[in-house]
Structure formats: structure tokens, C-alpha cells
Amino acid sequence: SLRNAAALETAGAIARLRRDRAPGQSLERWRSLGPSGARFPGWKFSDVSGRISALARDPSGTLYVGGAAGGAWKSIDDGASWTSLLDSSVTLSVGALAVDPNDARVLWAGTGDYNVSCDAYFGAGMLRSEDGGASWQLRNGSGSASLESVSSFAAIVVDPRDSQHVLAGATSRGCRDGIRAAGGVFVTRDGGVSWVERLGGVAVHALVQDQQDRRVYW
């Protein structure tokens, strides 16, 4: 049957992935795992599948990817198959993803494409999931302690010492007042109930916590 044929094809793909990831194999070898390409007649770039803007992995090996305008996706078989996570969300534009180091079921997704270009998409703020991406809630804070002016995210760091302590590198394009602003680093200590800007006027494209001294961020 078609179902059995599909199951055999998937099993074969997983077997090939395991073989290709054999111990000692060079990491210089790469090959596409999808999604499949698309062609736009008349455009100079060839086959494309959109822009992957975020990647995260939990300790069990589950992979999460986010697209500039394609939502977030989850794979539990090393990329052989993918499940969409944001089809019913407020936005499909994802700039950053992070897995809680203390609870792999908790995911953070910063929405909005941080690449500054004519085809960059605004987001709807910060999303949080407590069930591995099955459902999402906005965690933008409120009033002056909010992410109201943030249009996109480039990085999210969840502090392993305290999962309520989260830092986000973001850019702002004047969603509130129409005036272009650079962005900065925003911090929450209550799991996204409120946010404080700790570094302003800077377009942040990466944010990393020092592994030796957790008080230091780069």
C-alpha cells in the first residue's frame, strides 16, 4: 500500500542519516535535508526554500528551525521529517528560537525577521510554549515594561541558573511610533511577564552567555 511504501521510504531515510553520522566521519560533508526547493520564473536566484533564520536543539536531539516567513518546524528524527508548529499562531515570521535548558518542553520564539532588507517581515513579539511547540502564548509584557516597539529578534538566551531569566537581542523599526530605531538587549526575570531594556540604540544580531562566568554576556 502507499502507507507501507511511505513507511519504508522514511525508514530508509533514517537509516541513511544514521549511516552518514557514523563516528569519526568528517563534519565537512553537508547535504540538504529539506524542505524541497521552489523555483520562481524570471528571478535570478535558482531553486530556493525560503530563509532559515533560527535553529535550536534540545538535549534529546529534537531539532527546531524557524523561517523568515515560514513559521517554526520540529524534527524528532534528525531532519528526515518535519512538523509545523506555528500554523495557527499570530505570525509565521521567526527570527530566534531557544530551548529552556532546564525543561526541554519549554520553547521561546522571537518573531520577526531580523535581516534588514526589503523583504524582511515584522513579528508579533515573543512567543513561549510549555508543551514542545504544540501551543503558544505571547509573552510581551505590558505598558512601559513591554516589547511593544520590538519588530524582530535575532537571539534568545535562557539562563540555566534561572529559567525565568531570559535575555533577547532585538531590533526595532518603530512599530509603536513609526520612527526607525536600532533595538537592543531586553531582559525579563519573570518569564516574560515584564521586560526591561538593558542595552539600547544598538542593532543586536547575536547574543551569547559566557560558559565560564554566567554573569557575562557577549
Disulfide bonds with the S-S distance in Angstrom:
none
